[in-house]
Amino acid sequence: MLIPGASLTLVFSKWGIRAARRLEELYGVPWILIPDIPVGPDAVSRFLETVGNVLNLPLSKIQEYIRNRKQRFQYTLQRISDYYYSEDIKKKVTIVSDENYARGYADFLRRCLGADIGQIIAADYREEEQSPEKEPLKTDPDTIRKSVVDSDSQFILVSSLESRLGRELRIACMAVEYPLENQIVLGTTYIGINGAIRLAEDYISAVIRHNRKQQQQAAKILFESDIFGI
């Protein structure tokens, strides 16, 4: 059996705490709670060092691994420099997601892409609704809409359920939370260092698409206004 022989249980969500405690009771396997999903090299570094300290792993090897991965990450991220100012990717962002993922996204976007995180709206279940007898409800859609409007956000990370807000409010939008519409996800993720690169790709691509759409709409309005009398 694999579980009794485990050295450590990693819990990435409050929903796993009960199971981790049970495993500790049954098999004596210790556990730790990782409050935020690691996204990007800084978060991965903190995660690995935390696990390494608990398991008494050689810190020098962990630091060497992180140093090499950070160098590769920084080299890759340099490619966005041409878009950083020309496309104005430093947006004020609202994130609607499971709180563990949302904080990871926010930390990466703020540190590496200069985003201004206006607010995080936890889309997972509220504590008072945690009951095995009934299905808990997520944050009310009207509350989400009002929060986005009041925050003057320029970009929202949401699920497909809230992606219509981007169209209604004419702001850039990116789906990161299930359910996802018109796409399938099998082996890709925004977690870790490679995942952070993909998050940067998708985030900047969403900004560029929104900018082009705004430019096209502005050109159309200018053309239809016949401002030049042609």
N, C-alpha and C positions, 0 to 999 in steps of 0.2 A: 504494500500500500504506500502511495506517495505522500498523502497528507500527514500521517503520523511521523514521517521522517523529515518533514519540512523544518527549516531553520527559522523561518519567519513568515508571518502572514502580512501582506501589504493590503491595507484597506483604503480605497480611493473614493469612497462615498459613505455617508452616514448610514446608508442602507446595508452596508456590509459589517457594521460594528457587531451586531448581535451574533452573526455567524462566526466572526473572528473570536469573540469571547467564548463561544461554544467550543470551538476547536482548541482553545487554550485550556478549557476545563477538561476536555476529553483526552487530549494528547500532549498537553503542556507546550504547545507551540505559541511562542510570544507573537504579539502583533503590534503594529504601529499604524496610526492614521496619517495619510498623506492628504492634507487639507485641500490642496490645489493640484489639478492635473498638470504635470510639467510640460510646458510648451516653450521651446527655444533653449539655447545653450545655457543660459543663466539658471533657468528653472531646473533643467536636467542636472546641472552641476550640484545644485542644492539637494536634489532628490538622491543622487548617487552618494553624496557625502553623508546624508542622513542614514541611508541604508548601510553604508560602509562602516559608520561609527557603531551602529547597533550590532553588526555582525563581526566587528573587529577586523575588517579587511584592510589591506595596506593602502593608506591614504595616498601615497606617492603614485601608485598605479592608477588610482582613480583620477588624480589631478593630471597625470600625463595623458590619459585618454581624453579628458575634457579639453585640455589645451589643444590637442590635435584636432578634435572635432570643432572647436571654436574657430580655429584658423580656417578650416575648410568652409565653415558657415559664413564667416566674414567675407571670404573671397567670393562666395556665391552671391551674397547680399549686395556686394558692390555693383552688381549689374543693374540694380534699380536706380542708381544715382542719376541717370539721364531722365528718369521720370519723377524723381522726388519733388523737384520744384516746378517743372513744366506742367505736371498734371495735378499739382497741389494735393498730394496724398495725405497730408497732415489734417485729417478730418476730426471733427467732434463726433464721438462714437457712442451709441447706446448698444448694449449687448443684452439680448434676451435669451437666456440659456440656463441649463443646469448650473447651479452656483459654483460647483467644483471646476467645471470646464470654463465658465465665464471668467473667473478670476485668472485662470491660466491664459486665456485669450487676451484679456485686458493687459496683463503684465507684459506679454510679448509685444503687442501692438504699441504700447506706450514706450517701452524700452528701445525697440528696434525700428519702428516706423514713425515714431513721433506723434502718434495719435493722442488726442485729448479724450480720455474716457469720461464722458459726461455722466454716465450712470450704468449700473448693472441691475437688471431686473431678473430676479431668480424665477425661472420658469418651472422649477421642480416643485414638489409638493410641500406645503407648509406643515410645520410641526404639529399643529393642533388637528390636522386632518389625517395624520398617520393612524390608520385604523384598519386592521385586517378584515373587518366586517363590511366596509364600504369603500368604494373607489374614490380616492381623493381627487380634488379638482386643481387644475393649474391656475396660474394668475389670470385674472379676468382680461379678455382682449380689449375691452374699452379702457381699462386702467392702463394697459400697455400703451395704447394709442395716445392717451392724454399725457402720459409720462414722456413719450417721445416728442410730442408737440411742445410741451412745456420746457423741455431741455434744449430746444433749438439744435438738435442733433443733425449732422450732415450725412451720417452713415449709420446703418443699423445691421447688426448681426442677429439673425433670428432663425426660426423654422419656417417651413413653407406656409404654415398657418398664418404667420404674421407678415409674410413677404409682400402681401398686397399693400401694406403700409408704405412701402417704398414707392409704389406707383401712385398711391393716393397723395402722399406728401411730397412727391417728386424729389426724393433723396436716394442716394446710393444704398443698395441693399444686397445682403449676401446671406444665403441659407447655410447655417452650420449645425442646426439642431433638428432632430427628428420630430415629426415626419418631414421627409424630403420629397419634393415634387419633381417629376420629370427627370429623375436621375437615380442611379443605383450606385451604392457604395459597397464594395466587397473587401478590398485590401488596402484602402488608403485611409489616412487619418491626419489630424492636425496635432497629434501628440508627439512629443519628443523633438529632436532637432530636424530630422527630415520632414516631419509633419509641420514644423514651423515654417520651413521653406515653402511648402505647399500653401500654407495659410497666407504667407506674404504674396505668393503668386496670385491666389484667388482674390485677395483683398485689393491689390493694386489693379488687377484686371477689372474688377467690379467698379473701381473708381474711374478707370479709363473709359469703360463702356458708358457709365453715367455722364461723364464729361462730353463724350461724343454725341450722346443723345441730346444733351442740353444745347450743344452747339448747333446741331441740326434743327432743333426746334426754334432757336433764335434766328437762324438763317431763313427758315420758312416764314416766320412772322415778318421779318424784314422784307422778304420778297413779296409776300401777300399785301403788305402795307403800301407797296408801290411808292416807296419813299423817294425814289429817283425819277418818278414820273415817266417811266419807260413803258 
